[in-house]
Every structure is written in C-alpha cells, then in structure tokens.
Amino acid sequence: MFSKGILMVFPQVTAFYAALLGLVFTGLSFWVVKARAHHKVAMGDGGQFSLILRIRSHANFAEYVPLGLILIAFNEMGGLDSWGIHALGAILVLARIAHPIGMAASEGSPLQKPFRGFGVLGTWGVILISSLLVLAGLL
C-alpha cells in the first residue's frame, strides 16, 4: 500500500476529522471548567465525583485521540482510499462523543454501558485497525 519512496501528501481528510475532534475537545474542556466553577474547585477534583468523571473523560480523550489521528494520517499519506479514512475518522469522532455521554450517565442508565462501550471499543478499534494497516503498508 505505501510507496517505498517518499510520498508527501497533506492528509486533508484526516485534517477534517482532527478539526471536528478539536471542537469536541473544546466542548469537553468547557464541561470541566463549568463543573470546576460550580464546585468552586480551582485545582484537582476537590473530591467531587461529577468533576472526577468530567476530568477523566477529558483526559481519556487527550490520551487516545492524538495517536488515533496520527495513525489515520499515516494511512492517508500512504494512499489508503478516502472512504477508509472517512470510516476511521467518523468512527473515532462518534466514539469520542459517545464516551463522555456514557461516563456521565447515572449508574444503571440505559445510556451508560452502550455509549461508554462504543466509546472504548470504537476508539480501540480505530487505533488497532489503523496500526495494522500502517504495518501492512510498510511490508
């Protein structure tokens, strides 16, 4: 799949999904700040469970999304069809929106397990598939 020579292509489709995910990240940031203001907590979580959930949702996004986008971009620059890039990007966006919804849902809520589960499995799936595609392209 990958050219053995240097192929420098701006990953335009990946950039689109990076921009969407940047908006989601900003929304999560405001969600954390709103809880900090409500609980009057400037640093840390103040022992507030709702703030802990928001901070972890935000941090989880920051931990997983950059690697996912880098791997998707490598695949785009390596020549993966645009439908594949769109599929990976769309799943990552949907998963990263679903995850905090599931995290914030009350225990036993019908939203909790499906949204959080899709958030986790969708993100891991994108990273796993993108990684395997990059490795296959390098062989």
Disulfide bonds with the S-S distance in Angstrom:
none
